[in-house]
């Protein structure tokens, strides 16, 4: 153990154990006293480490138990864009993406107005299941207009690119600019229940519809993400004043 270990190193240690599945959702974290003894640090350092894990959505307090590992979390698009910019991957550590379907479909009443096309207009769709370990995190269906597919034909292949929008924006030579994320709840379909491992009769899921716009004002993607009740939707936004 290195001398003078700080709270960031302790938090990073447990974050890696959570991400690689050593510590799974619902598992009880070591007590603060155990952390202090293991890392030979003061309780204030252990407290700061655990506070960081909680603020990142990785752990939760549980009355009578202590601190437990939170359920699987699904990052929002800005986090994934930043992740790709810094690591070259849009998926978080330990996440995998399984392509379920690739093809052409008629834009429905949810997708059509967001792509600014008439209902029934052919658009390209990529459906995939994102998991962490063997735990499903979310279902995602991404819809692309014809101009995106023309510049990025790789999106027609049943292979995960891990950064579809980034690839399209690079080919088009126009940066991603804004995203609108609309969150609602509804009952899950039978297919969604099966893929997400949900077993109850009537299951409420959270639906996130995101519309991503390029710097020139064109919509590059409309995506519909479905998560079950055990998956945490995670946003982190800086509140620092812009100088």
Biotite code that builds the C-alpha atoms (Angstrom):
import biotite.structure as struc

atoms = struc.array([
    struc.Atom([0.000, 0.000, 0.000], chain_id="A", res_id=1, res_name="UNK", atom_name="CA", element="C"),
    struc.Atom([1.559, 3.388, -0.982], chain_id="A", res_id=2, res_name="UNK", atom_name="CA", element="C"),
    struc.Atom([2.345, 5.869, 1.759], chain_id="A", res_id=3, res_name="UNK", atom_name="CA", element="C"),
    struc.Atom([-0.001, 8.802, 2.311], chain_id="A", res_id=4, res_name="UNK", atom_name="CA", element="C"),
    struc.Atom([-2.761, 7.381, 0.163], chain_id="A", res_id=5, res_name="UNK", atom_name="CA", element="C"),
    struc.Atom([-5.501, 9.933, -0.526], chain_id="A", res_id=6, res_name="UNK", atom_name="CA", element="C"),
    struc.Atom([-9.258, 9.689, -0.727], chain_id="A", res_id=7, res_name="UNK", atom_name="CA", element="C"),
    struc.Atom([-9.185, 9.800, -4.551], chain_id="A", res_id=8, res_name="UNK", atom_name="CA", element="C"),
    struc.Atom([-7.061, 6.653, -4.685], chain_id="A", res_id=9, res_name="UNK", atom_name="CA", element="C"),
    struc.Atom([-9.377, 4.885, -2.245], chain_id="A", res_id=10, res_name="UNK", atom_name="CA", element="C"),
    struc.Atom([-12.452, 5.893, -4.239], chain_id="A", res_id=11, res_name="UNK", atom_name="CA", element="C"),
    struc.Atom([-10.763, 4.765, -7.470], chain_id="A", res_id=12, res_name="UNK", atom_name="CA", element="C"),
    struc.Atom([-9.942, 1.393, -5.880], chain_id="A", res_id=13, res_name="UNK", atom_name="CA", element="C"),
    struc.Atom([-13.580, 0.688, -5.051], chain_id="A", res_id=14, res_name="UNK", atom_name="CA", element="C"),
    struc.Atom([-14.822, 2.138, -8.332], chain_id="A", res_id=15, res_name="UNK", atom_name="CA", element="C"),
    struc.Atom([-12.729, -0.412, -10.224], chain_id="A", res_id=16, res_name="UNK", atom_name="CA", element="C"),
    struc.Atom([-14.108, -3.252, -8.068], chain_id="A", res_id=17, res_name="UNK", atom_name="CA", element="C"),
    struc.Atom([-17.653, -2.096, -8.840], chain_id="A", res_id=18, res_name="UNK", atom_name="CA", element="C"),
    struc.Atom([-17.015, -1.688, -12.561], chain_id="A", res_id=19, res_name="UNK", atom_name="CA", element="C"),
    struc.Atom([-15.339, -5.080, -13.005], chain_id="A", res_id=20, res_name="UNK", atom_name="CA", element="C"),
    struc.Atom([-18.100, -6.887, -11.115], chain_id="A", res_id=21, res_name="UNK", atom_name="CA", element="C"),
    struc.Atom([-16.101, -7.861, -8.033], chain_id="A", res_id=22, res_name="UNK", atom_name="CA", element="C"),
    struc.Atom([-18.576, -5.753, -6.063], chain_id="A", res_id=23, res_name="UNK", atom_name="CA", element="C"),
    struc.Atom([-22.069, -6.241, -7.488], chain_id="A", res_id=24, res_name="UNK", atom_name="CA", element="C"),
    struc.Atom([-25.309, -4.261, -7.112], chain_id="A", res_id=25, res_name="UNK", atom_name="CA", element="C"),
    struc.Atom([-26.675, -4.775, -3.602], chain_id="A", res_id=26, res_name="UNK", atom_name="CA", element="C"),
    struc.Atom([-23.367, -5.865, -2.089], chain_id="A", res_id=27, res_name="UNK", atom_name="CA", element="C"),
    struc.Atom([-22.436, -4.246, 1.223], chain_id="A", res_id=28, res_name="UNK", atom_name="CA", element="C"),
    struc.Atom([-19.356, -2.035, 1.116], chain_id="A", res_id=29, res_name="UNK", atom_name="CA", element="C"),
    struc.Atom([-16.685, -2.319, 3.828], chain_id="A", res_id=30, res_name="UNK", atom_name="CA", element="C"),
    struc.Atom([-17.415, -0.211, 6.885], chain_id="A", res_id=31, res_name="UNK", atom_name="CA", element="C"),
    struc.Atom([-15.563, 3.063, 7.336], chain_id="A", res_id=32, res_name="UNK", atom_name="CA", element="C"),
    struc.Atom([-13.564, 1.483, 10.141], chain_id="A", res_id=33, res_name="UNK", atom_name="CA", element="C"),
    struc.Atom([-12.517, -1.357, 7.828], chain_id="A", res_id=34, res_name="UNK", atom_name="CA", element="C"),
    struc.Atom([-11.489, 1.163, 5.159], chain_id="A", res_id=35, res_name="UNK", atom_name="CA", element="C"),
    struc.Atom([-9.448, 3.097, 7.701], chain_id="A", res_id=36, res_name="UNK", atom_name="CA", element="C"),
    struc.Atom([-7.680, -0.064, 8.873], chain_id="A", res_id=37, res_name="UNK", atom_name="CA", element="C"),
    struc.Atom([-7.098, -1.445, 5.370], chain_id="A", res_id=38, res_name="UNK", atom_name="CA", element="C"),
    struc.Atom([-5.623, 1.759, 3.935], chain_id="A", res_id=39, res_name="UNK", atom_name="CA", element="C"),
    struc.Atom([-4.204, 3.113, 7.221], chain_id="A", res_id=40, res_name="UNK", atom_name="CA", element="C"),
    struc.Atom([-5.990, 6.436, 6.854], chain_id="A", res_id=41, res_name="UNK", atom_name="CA", element="C"),
    struc.Atom([-8.032, 8.736, 9.076], chain_id="A", res_id=42, res_name="UNK", atom_name="CA", element="C"),
    struc.Atom([-11.815, 8.502, 9.112], chain_id="A", res_id=43, res_name="UNK", atom_name="CA", element="C"),
    struc.Atom([-12.090, 11.887, 7.387], chain_id="A", res_id=44, res_name="UNK", atom_name="CA", element="C"),
    struc.Atom([-10.190, 10.447, 4.387], chain_id="A", res_id=45, res_name="UNK", atom_name="CA", element="C"),
    struc.Atom([-12.410, 7.358, 4.284], chain_id="A", res_id=46, res_name="UNK", atom_name="CA", element="C"),
    struc.Atom([-15.493, 9.571, 4.541], chain_id="A", res_id=47, res_name="UNK", atom_name="CA", element="C"),
    struc.Atom([-14.376, 11.703, 1.589], chain_id="A", res_id=48, res_name="UNK", atom_name="CA", element="C"),
    struc.Atom([-13.717, 8.585, -0.514], chain_id="A", res_id=49, res_name="UNK", atom_name="CA", element="C"),
    struc.Atom([-17.176, 7.190, 0.224], chain_id="A", res_id=50, res_name="UNK", atom_name="CA", element="C"),
    struc.Atom([-18.791, 10.577, -0.431], chain_id="A", res_id=51, res_name="UNK", atom_name="CA", element="C"),
    struc.Atom([-17.150, 10.623, -3.869], chain_id="A", res_id=52, res_name="UNK", atom_name="CA", element="C"),
    struc.Atom([-18.491, 7.152, -4.665], chain_id="A", res_id=53, res_name="UNK", atom_name="CA", element="C"),
    struc.Atom([-21.979, 8.248, -3.627], chain_id="A", res_id=54, res_name="UNK", atom_name="CA", element="C"),
    struc.Atom([-21.821, 11.455, -5.697], chain_id="A", res_id=55, res_name="UNK", atom_name="CA", element="C"),
    struc.Atom([-20.825, 9.388, -8.745], chain_id="A", res_id=56, res_name="UNK", atom_name="CA", element="C"),
    struc.Atom([-23.953, 7.258, -8.268], chain_id="A", res_id=57, res_name="UNK", atom_name="CA", element="C"),
    struc.Atom([-21.961, 4.106, -7.492], chain_id="A", res_id=58, res_name="UNK", atom_name="CA", element="C"),
    struc.Atom([-23.133, 3.546, -3.906], chain_id="A", res_id=59, res_name="UNK", atom_name="CA", element="C"),
    struc.Atom([-26.174, 4.204, -1.746], chain_id="A", res_id=60, res_name="UNK", atom_name="CA", element="C"),
    struc.Atom([-26.762, 4.403, 2.012], chain_id="A", res_id=61, res_name="UNK", atom_name="CA", element="C"),
    struc.Atom([-29.029, 1.644, 3.379], chain_id="A", res_id=62, res_name="UNK", atom_name="CA", element="C"),
    struc.Atom([-30.596, 1.997, 6.812], chain_id="A", res_id=63, res_name="UNK", atom_name="CA", element="C"),
    struc.Atom([-29.331, -0.625, 9.238], chain_id="A", res_id=64, res_name="UNK", atom_name="CA", element="C"),
    struc.Atom([-26.745, -1.931, 6.766], chain_id="A", res_id=65, res_name="UNK", atom_name="CA", element="C"),
    struc.Atom([-24.364, 0.883, 5.892], chain_id="A", res_id=66, res_name="UNK", atom_name="CA", element="C"),
    struc.Atom([-23.274, 1.557, 2.321], chain_id="A", res_id=67, res_name="UNK", atom_name="CA", element="C"),
    struc.Atom([-24.240, -0.721, -0.562], chain_id="A", res_id=68, res_name="UNK", atom_name="CA", element="C"),
    struc.Atom([-23.353, -0.872, -4.234], chain_id="A", res_id=69, res_name="UNK", atom_name="CA", element="C"),
    struc.Atom([-26.014, 0.867, -6.310], chain_id="A", res_id=70, res_name="UNK", atom_name="CA", element="C"),
    struc.Atom([-27.800, -0.792, -9.198], chain_id="A", res_id=71, res_name="UNK", atom_name="CA", element="C"),
    struc.Atom([-26.424, -0.512, -12.732], chain_id="A", res_id=72, res_name="UNK", atom_name="CA", element="C"),
    struc.Atom([-26.181, 3.075, -13.951], chain_id="A", res_id=73, res_name="UNK", atom_name="CA", element="C"),
    struc.Atom([-26.718, 4.424, -17.451], chain_id="A", res_id=74, res_name="UNK", atom_name="CA", element="C"),
    struc.Atom([-24.755, 7.582, -18.224], chain_id="A", res_id=75, res_name="UNK", atom_name="CA", element="C"),
    struc.Atom([-26.295, 10.364, -20.253], chain_id="A", res_id=76, res_name="UNK", atom_name="CA", element="C"),
    struc.Atom([-24.983, 11.354, -23.654], chain_id="A", res_id=77, res_name="UNK", atom_name="CA", element="C"),
    struc.Atom([-22.729, 14.210, -22.524], chain_id="A", res_id=78, res_name="UNK", atom_name="CA", element="C"),
    struc.Atom([-20.860, 11.825, -20.224], chain_id="A", res_id=79, res_name="UNK", atom_name="CA", element="C"),
    struc.Atom([-20.442, 9.327, -23.058], chain_id="A", res_id=80, res_name="UNK", atom_name="CA", element="C"),
    struc.Atom([-19.255, 12.029, -25.476], chain_id="A", res_id=81, res_name="UNK", atom_name="CA", element="C"),
    struc.Atom([-16.667, 13.147, -22.915], chain_id="A", res_id=82, res_name="UNK", atom_name="CA", element="C"),
    struc.Atom([-15.670, 9.528, -22.294], chain_id="A", res_id=83, res_name="UNK", atom_name="CA", element="C"),
    struc.Atom([-15.092, 8.972, -26.012], chain_id="A", res_id=84, res_name="UNK", atom_name="CA", element="C"),
    struc.Atom([-13.066, 12.176, -26.287], chain_id="A", res_id=85, res_name="UNK", atom_name="CA", element="C"),
    struc.Atom([-10.743, 11.123, -23.451], chain_id="A", res_id=86, res_name="UNK", atom_name="CA", element="C"),
    struc.Atom([-10.557, 7.344, -23.929], chain_id="A", res_id=87, res_name="UNK", atom_name="CA", element="C"),
    struc.Atom([-11.695, 6.642, -27.493], chain_id="A", res_id=88, res_name="UNK", atom_name="CA", element="C"),
    struc.Atom([-14.576, 4.548, -26.106], chain_id="A", res_id=89, res_name="UNK", atom_name="CA", element="C"),
    struc.Atom([-18.196, 5.604, -25.662], chain_id="A", res_id=90, res_name="UNK", atom_name="CA", element="C"),
    struc.Atom([-18.873, 2.627, -23.371], chain_id="A", res_id=91, res_name="UNK", atom_name="CA", element="C"),
    struc.Atom([-17.939, 2.753, -19.713], chain_id="A", res_id=92, res_name="UNK", atom_name="CA", element="C"),
    struc.Atom([-15.487, 0.285, -18.171], chain_id="A", res_id=93, res_name="UNK", atom_name="CA", element="C"),
    struc.Atom([-17.037, -3.177, -18.069], chain_id="A", res_id=94, res_name="UNK", atom_name="CA", element="C"),
    struc.Atom([-19.880, -2.311, -20.455], chain_id="A", res_id=95, res_name="UNK", atom_name="CA", element="C"),
    struc.Atom([-20.622, -4.299, -23.607], chain_id="A", res_id=96, res_name="UNK", atom_name="CA", element="C"),
    struc.Atom([-22.986, -3.525, -26.481], chain_id="A", res_id=97, res_name="UNK", atom_name="CA", element="C"),
    struc.Atom([-24.900, -6.309, -28.254], chain_id="A", res_id=98, res_name="UNK", atom_name="CA", element="C"),
    struc.Atom([-26.486, -5.447, -31.602], chain_id="A", res_id=99, res_name="UNK", atom_name="CA", element="C"),
    struc.Atom([-30.038, -6.809, -31.744], chain_id="A", res_id=100, res_name="UNK", atom_name="CA", element="C"),
    struc.Atom([-31.233, -5.396, -35.059], chain_id="A", res_id=101, res_name="UNK", atom_name="CA", element="C"),
    struc.Atom([-29.976, -3.237, -37.927], chain_id="A", res_id=102, res_name="UNK", atom_name="CA", element="C"),
    struc.Atom([-32.185, -2.177, -40.812], chain_id="A", res_id=103, res_name="UNK", atom_name="CA", element="C"),
    struc.Atom([-34.694, 0.257, -42.278], chain_id="A", res_id=104, res_name="UNK", atom_name="CA", element="C"),
    struc.Atom([-38.024, 1.139, -40.705], chain_id="A", res_id=105, res_name="UNK", atom_name="CA", element="C"),
    struc.Atom([-40.751, 3.712, -41.128], chain_id="A", res_id=106, res_name="UNK", atom_name="CA", element="C"),
    struc.Atom([-40.376, 6.619, -38.709], chain_id="A", res_id=107, res_name="UNK", atom_name="CA", element="C"),
    struc.Atom([-43.170, 6.412, -36.125], chain_id="A", res_id=108, res_name="UNK", atom_name="CA", element="C"),
    struc.Atom([-45.004, 9.281, -34.410], chain_id="A", res_id=109, res_name="UNK", atom_name="CA", element="C"),
    struc.Atom([-42.307, 9.494, -31.730], chain_id="A", res_id=110, res_name="UNK", atom_name="CA", element="C"),
    struc.Atom([-39.301, 9.609, -34.055], chain_id="A", res_id=111, res_name="UNK", atom_name="CA", element="C"),
    struc.Atom([-40.642, 11.352, -37.171], chain_id="A", res_id=112, res_name="UNK", atom_name="CA", element="C"),
    struc.Atom([-41.160, 14.887, -35.792], chain_id="A", res_id=113, res_name="UNK", atom_name="CA", element="C"),
    struc.Atom([-37.769, 14.793, -34.046], chain_id="A", res_id=114, res_name="UNK", atom_name="CA", element="C"),
    struc.Atom([-36.052, 13.864, -37.310], chain_id="A", res_id=115, res_name="UNK", atom_name="CA", element="C"),
    struc.Atom([-38.231, 16.449, -39.082], chain_id="A", res_id=116, res_name="UNK", atom_name="CA", element="C"),
    struc.Atom([-39.650, 13.886, -41.518], chain_id="A", res_id=117, res_name="UNK", atom_name="CA", element="C"),
    struc.Atom([-43.169, 12.710, -42.271], chain_id="A", res_id=118, res_name="UNK", atom_name="CA", element="C"),
    struc.Atom([-44.443, 9.634, -40.378], chain_id="A", res_id=119, res_name="UNK", atom_name="CA", element="C"),
    struc.Atom([-43.623, 6.492, -42.350], chain_id="A", res_id=120, res_name="UNK", atom_name="CA", element="C"),
    struc.Atom([-40.502, 7.968, -43.961], chain_id="A", res_id=121, res_name="UNK", atom_name="CA", element="C"),
    struc.Atom([-37.805, 5.262, -44.204], chain_id="A", res_id=122, res_name="UNK", atom_name="CA", element="C"),
    struc.Atom([-35.048, 5.800, -41.636], chain_id="A", res_id=123, res_name="UNK", atom_name="CA", element="C"),
    struc.Atom([-32.197, 3.602, -40.510], chain_id="A", res_id=124, res_name="UNK", atom_name="CA", element="C"),
    struc.Atom([-32.405, 1.972, -37.075], chain_id="A", res_id=125, res_name="UNK", atom_name="CA", element="C"),
    struc.Atom([-29.827, 0.262, -34.857], chain_id="A", res_id=126, res_name="UNK", atom_name="CA", element="C"),
    struc.Atom([-31.155, -1.549, -31.768], chain_id="A", res_id=127, res_name="UNK", atom_name="CA", element="C"),
    struc.Atom([-28.756, -2.757, -29.098], chain_id="A", res_id=128, res_name="UNK", atom_name="CA", element="C"),
    struc.Atom([-28.594, -4.011, -25.532], chain_id="A", res_id=129, res_name="UNK", atom_name="CA", element="C"),
    struc.Atom([-25.937, -2.501, -23.269], chain_id="A", res_id=130, res_name="UNK", atom_name="CA", element="C"),
    struc.Atom([-24.892, -4.636, -20.290], chain_id="A", res_id=131, res_name="UNK", atom_name="CA", element="C"),
    struc.Atom([-22.358, -4.456, -17.500], chain_id="A", res_id=132, res_name="UNK", atom_name="CA", element="C"),
    struc.Atom([-21.090, -7.944, -16.809], chain_id="A", res_id=133, res_name="UNK", atom_name="CA", element="C"),
    struc.Atom([-24.199, -10.099, -17.196], chain_id="A", res_id=134, res_name="UNK", atom_name="CA", element="C"),
    struc.Atom([-26.565, -7.372, -15.929], chain_id="A", res_id=135, res_name="UNK", atom_name="CA", element="C"),
    struc.Atom([-28.609, -5.526, -18.603], chain_id="A", res_id=136, res_name="UNK", atom_name="CA", element="C"),
    struc.Atom([-28.257, -1.755, -18.262], chain_id="A", res_id=137, res_name="UNK", atom_name="CA", element="C"),
    struc.Atom([-30.449, -0.398, -21.048], chain_id="A", res_id=138, res_name="UNK", atom_name="CA", element="C"),
    struc.Atom([-32.011, -0.998, -24.433], chain_id="A", res_id=139, res_name="UNK", atom_name="CA", element="C"),
    struc.Atom([-31.291, 1.623, -27.063], chain_id="A", res_id=140, res_name="UNK", atom_name="CA", element="C"),
    struc.Atom([-32.767, 2.189, -30.528], chain_id="A", res_id=141, res_name="UNK", atom_name="CA", element="C"),
    struc.Atom([-30.961, 4.822, -32.611], chain_id="A", res_id=142, res_name="UNK", atom_name="CA", element="C"),
    struc.Atom([-32.599, 6.309, -35.701], chain_id="A", res_id=143, res_name="UNK", atom_name="CA", element="C"),
    struc.Atom([-30.572, 8.029, -38.429], chain_id="A", res_id=144, res_name="UNK", atom_name="CA", element="C"),
    struc.Atom([-31.661, 10.096, -41.443], chain_id="A", res_id=145, res_name="UNK", atom_name="CA", element="C"),
    struc.Atom([-30.530, 9.135, -44.936], chain_id="A", res_id=146, res_name="UNK", atom_name="CA", element="C"),
    struc.Atom([-27.747, 11.744, -45.119], chain_id="A", res_id=147, res_name="UNK", atom_name="CA", element="C"),
    struc.Atom([-26.036, 10.218, -42.065], chain_id="A", res_id=148, res_name="UNK", atom_name="CA", element="C"),
    struc.Atom([-26.132, 6.713, -43.530], chain_id="A", res_id=149, res_name="UNK", atom_name="CA", element="C"),
    struc.Atom([-24.809, 7.985, -46.866], chain_id="A", res_id=150, res_name="UNK", atom_name="CA", element="C"),
    struc.Atom([-21.704, 9.346, -45.128], chain_id="A", res_id=151, res_name="UNK", atom_name="CA", element="C"),
    struc.Atom([-21.378, 6.539, -42.567], chain_id="A", res_id=152, res_name="UNK", atom_name="CA", element="C"),
    struc.Atom([-22.285, 3.208, -44.236], chain_id="A", res_id=153, res_name="UNK", atom_name="CA", element="C"),
    struc.Atom([-20.694, 1.313, -41.314], chain_id="A", res_id=154, res_name="UNK", atom_name="CA", element="C"),
    struc.Atom([-23.919, 1.983, -39.402], chain_id="A", res_id=155, res_name="UNK", atom_name="CA", element="C"),
    struc.Atom([-25.730, -0.452, -41.687], chain_id="A", res_id=156, res_name="UNK", atom_name="CA", element="C"),
    struc.Atom([-23.580, -3.331, -40.400], chain_id="A", res_id=157, res_name="UNK", atom_name="CA", element="C"),
    struc.Atom([-24.519, -5.441, -37.333], chain_id="A", res_id=158, res_name="UNK", atom_name="CA", element="C"),
    struc.Atom([-21.283, -4.519, -35.583], chain_id="A", res_id=159, res_name="UNK", atom_name="CA", element="C"),
    struc.Atom([-21.011, -2.210, -32.588], chain_id="A", res_id=160, res_name="UNK", atom_name="CA", element="C"),
    struc.Atom([-18.963, 0.882, -33.412], chain_id="A", res_id=161, res_name="UNK", atom_name="CA", element="C"),
    struc.Atom([-19.211, 2.110, -29.808], chain_id="A", res_id=162, res_name="UNK", atom_name="CA", element="C"),
    struc.Atom([-19.327, 5.717, -31.059], chain_id="A", res_id=163, res_name="UNK", atom_name="CA", element="C"),
    struc.Atom([-21.801, 5.996, -33.930], chain_id="A", res_id=164, res_name="UNK", atom_name="CA", element="C"),
    struc.Atom([-22.522, 9.721, -33.605], chain_id="A", res_id=165, res_name="UNK", atom_name="CA", element="C"),
    struc.Atom([-18.841, 10.563, -33.257], chain_id="A", res_id=166, res_name="UNK", atom_name="CA", element="C"),
    struc.Atom([-18.086, 8.615, -36.429], chain_id="A", res_id=167, res_name="UNK", atom_name="CA", element="C"),
    struc.Atom([-20.928, 10.321, -38.321], chain_id="A", res_id=168, res_name="UNK", atom_name="CA", element="C"),
    struc.Atom([-19.897, 13.787, -37.123], chain_id="A", res_id=169, res_name="UNK", atom_name="CA", element="C"),
    struc.Atom([-16.301, 13.120, -38.145], chain_id="A", res_id=170, res_name="UNK", atom_name="CA", element="C"),
    struc.Atom([-17.342, 11.989, -41.641], chain_id="A", res_id=171, res_name="UNK", atom_name="CA", element="C"),
    struc.Atom([-19.630, 14.996, -42.046], chain_id="A", res_id=172, res_name="UNK", atom_name="CA", element="C"),
    struc.Atom([-16.984, 17.385, -40.754], chain_id="A", res_id=173, res_name="UNK", atom_name="CA", element="C"),
    struc.Atom([-19.466, 18.991, -38.346], chain_id="A", res_id=174, res_name="UNK", atom_name="CA", element="C"),
    struc.Atom([-19.243, 18.722, -34.559], chain_id="A", res_id=175, res_name="UNK", atom_name="CA", element="C"),
    struc.Atom([-22.043, 17.562, -32.276], chain_id="A", res_id=176, res_name="UNK", atom_name="CA", element="C"),
    struc.Atom([-23.589, 20.626, -30.674], chain_id="A", res_id=177, res_name="UNK", atom_name="CA", element="C"),
    struc.Atom([-26.633, 20.026, -28.462], chain_id="A", res_id=178, res_name="UNK", atom_name="CA", element="C"),
    struc.Atom([-28.777, 17.197, -27.144], chain_id="A", res_id=179, res_name="UNK", atom_name="CA", element="C"),
    struc.Atom([-32.364, 17.309, -25.916], chain_id="A", res_id=180, res_name="UNK", atom_name="CA", element="C"),
    struc.Atom([-33.198, 14.441, -23.534], chain_id="A", res_id=181, res_name="UNK", atom_name="CA", element="C"),
    struc.Atom([-36.871, 13.854, -22.742], chain_id="A", res_id=182, res_name="UNK", atom_name="CA", element="C"),
    struc.Atom([-37.660, 11.464, -19.879], chain_id="A", res_id=183, res_name="UNK", atom_name="CA", element="C"),
    struc.Atom([-40.985, 9.695, -19.359], chain_id="A", res_id=184, res_name="UNK", atom_name="CA", element="C"),
    struc.Atom([-42.265, 6.475, -17.747], chain_id="A", res_id=185, res_name="UNK", atom_name="CA", element="C"),
    struc.Atom([-44.490, 3.786, -19.251], chain_id="A", res_id=186, res_name="UNK", atom_name="CA", element="C"),
    struc.Atom([-45.278, 0.085, -19.082], chain_id="A", res_id=187, res_name="UNK", atom_name="CA", element="C"),
    struc.Atom([-42.682, -2.225, -20.613], chain_id="A", res_id=188, res_name="UNK", atom_name="CA", element="C"),
    struc.Atom([-43.489, -4.316, -23.662], chain_id="A", res_id=189, res_name="UNK", atom_name="CA", element="C"),
    struc.Atom([-43.063, -8.087, -23.395], chain_id="A", res_id=190, res_name="UNK", atom_name="CA", element="C"),
    struc.Atom([-39.935, -7.924, -25.560], chain_id="A", res_id=191, res_name="UNK", atom_name="CA", element="C"),
    struc.Atom([-38.435, -5.199, -23.368], chain_id="A", res_id=192, res_name="UNK", atom_name="CA", element="C"),
    struc.Atom([-39.165, -7.228, -20.232], chain_id="A", res_id=193, res_name="UNK", atom_name="CA", element="C"),
    struc.Atom([-37.440, -10.278, -21.691], chain_id="A", res_id=194, res_name="UNK", atom_name="CA", element="C"),
    struc.Atom([-34.326, -8.421, -22.843], chain_id="A", res_id=195, res_name="UNK", atom_name="CA", element="C"),
    struc.Atom([-33.948, -6.458, -19.612], chain_id="A", res_id=196, res_name="UNK", atom_name="CA", element="C"),
    struc.Atom([-34.584, -9.497, -17.413], chain_id="A", res_id=197, res_name="UNK", atom_name="CA", element="C"),
    struc.Atom([-37.751, -8.043, -15.846], chain_id="A", res_id=198, res_name="UNK", atom_name="CA", element="C"),
    struc.Atom([-40.084, -10.721, -14.491], chain_id="A", res_id=199, res_name="UNK", atom_name="CA", element="C"),
    struc.Atom([-43.054, -8.937, -12.873], chain_id="A", res_id=200, res_name="UNK", atom_name="CA", element="C"),
    struc.Atom([-46.410, -8.766, -14.639], chain_id="A", res_id=201, res_name="UNK", atom_name="CA", element="C"),
    struc.Atom([-46.802, -5.037, -15.179], chain_id="A", res_id=202, res_name="UNK", atom_name="CA", element="C"),
    struc.Atom([-43.391, -3.355, -15.146], chain_id="A", res_id=203, res_name="UNK", atom_name="CA", element="C"),
    struc.Atom([-42.784, 0.376, -15.323], chain_id="A", res_id=204, res_name="UNK", atom_name="CA", element="C"),
    struc.Atom([-39.727, 1.387, -17.323], chain_id="A", res_id=205, res_name="UNK", atom_name="CA", element="C"),
    struc.Atom([-38.119, 4.767, -17.900], chain_id="A", res_id=206, res_name="UNK", atom_name="CA", element="C"),
    struc.Atom([-37.897, 5.994, -21.482], chain_id="A", res_id=207, res_name="UNK", atom_name="CA", element="C"),
    struc.Atom([-35.334, 8.596, -22.523], chain_id="A", res_id=208, res_name="UNK", atom_name="CA", element="C"),
    struc.Atom([-35.696, 10.116, -25.990], chain_id="A", res_id=209, res_name="UNK", atom_name="CA", element="C"),
    struc.Atom([-32.614, 12.034, -27.056], chain_id="A", res_id=210, res_name="UNK", atom_name="CA", element="C"),
    struc.Atom([-32.310, 14.261, -30.108], chain_id="A", res_id=211, res_name="UNK", atom_name="CA", element="C"),
    struc.Atom([-28.744, 15.151, -31.062], chain_id="A", res_id=212, res_name="UNK", atom_name="CA", element="C"),
    struc.Atom([-28.117, 18.201, -33.236], chain_id="A", res_id=213, res_name="UNK", atom_name="CA", element="C"),
    struc.Atom([-24.957, 19.102, -35.127], chain_id="A", res_id=214, res_name="UNK", atom_name="CA", element="C"),
    struc.Atom([-23.385, 22.554, -35.119], chain_id="A", res_id=215, res_name="UNK", atom_name="CA", element="C"),
    struc.Atom([-25.017, 23.297, -38.491], chain_id="A", res_id=216, res_name="UNK", atom_name="CA", element="C"),
    struc.Atom([-28.500, 22.617, -37.062], chain_id="A", res_id=217, res_name="UNK", atom_name="CA", element="C"),
    struc.Atom([-29.096, 19.199, -38.625], chain_id="A", res_id=218, res_name="UNK", atom_name="CA", element="C"),
    struc.Atom([-30.324, 16.313, -36.488], chain_id="A", res_id=219, res_name="UNK", atom_name="CA", element="C"),
    struc.Atom([-27.747, 13.512, -36.567], chain_id="A", res_id=220, res_name="UNK", atom_name="CA", element="C"),
    struc.Atom([-29.580, 10.994, -34.358], chain_id="A", res_id=221, res_name="UNK", atom_name="CA", element="C"),
    struc.Atom([-32.799, 10.363, -32.477], chain_id="A", res_id=222, res_name="UNK", atom_name="CA", element="C"),
    struc.Atom([-32.429, 7.577, -29.914], chain_id="A", res_id=223, res_name="UNK", atom_name="CA", element="C"),
    struc.Atom([-34.903, 5.912, -27.581], chain_id="A", res_id=224, res_name="UNK", atom_name="CA", element="C"),
    struc.Atom([-33.354, 4.392, -24.449], chain_id="A", res_id=225, res_name="UNK", atom_name="CA", element="C"),
    struc.Atom([-35.306, 2.077, -22.136], chain_id="A", res_id=226, res_name="UNK", atom_name="CA", element="C"),
    struc.Atom([-34.152, 1.233, -18.600], chain_id="A", res_id=227, res_name="UNK", atom_name="CA", element="C"),
    struc.Atom([-35.718, -0.865, -15.870], chain_id="A", res_id=228, res_name="UNK", atom_name="CA", element="C"),
    struc.Atom([-36.385, 0.296, -12.340], chain_id="A", res_id=229, res_name="UNK", atom_name="CA", element="C"),
    struc.Atom([-33.095, -1.040, -10.957], chain_id="A", res_id=230, res_name="UNK", atom_name="CA", element="C"),
    struc.Atom([-31.014, 0.969, -13.420], chain_id="A", res_id=231, res_name="UNK", atom_name="CA", element="C"),
    struc.Atom([-30.039, 4.443, -12.265], chain_id="A", res_id=232, res_name="UNK", atom_name="CA", element="C"),
    struc.Atom([-30.132, 7.220, -14.841], chain_id="A", res_id=233, res_name="UNK", atom_name="CA", element="C"),
    struc.Atom([-27.090, 9.328, -14.087], chain_id="A", res_id=234, res_name="UNK", atom_name="CA", element="C"),
    struc.Atom([-26.408, 12.965, -14.923], chain_id="A", res_id=235, res_name="UNK", atom_name="CA", element="C"),
    struc.Atom([-23.551, 15.088, -13.640], chain_id="A", res_id=236, res_name="UNK", atom_name="CA", element="C"),
    struc.Atom([-23.519, 18.796, -14.436], chain_id="A", res_id=237, res_name="UNK", atom_name="CA", element="C"),
    struc.Atom([-21.014, 21.395, -13.249], chain_id="A", res_id=238, res_name="UNK", atom_name="CA", element="C"),
    struc.Atom([-22.557, 24.261, -11.301], chain_id="A", res_id=239, res_name="UNK", atom_name="CA", element="C"),
    struc.Atom([-19.419, 26.376, -11.392], chain_id="A", res_id=240, res_name="UNK", atom_name="CA", element="C"),
    struc.Atom([-19.796, 29.883, -12.755], chain_id="A", res_id=241, res_name="UNK", atom_name="CA", element="C"),
    struc.Atom([-18.513, 30.204, -16.289], chain_id="A", res_id=242, res_name="UNK", atom_name="CA", element="C"),
    struc.Atom([-15.659, 32.714, -16.455], chain_id="A", res_id=243, res_name="UNK", atom_name="CA", element="C"),
])
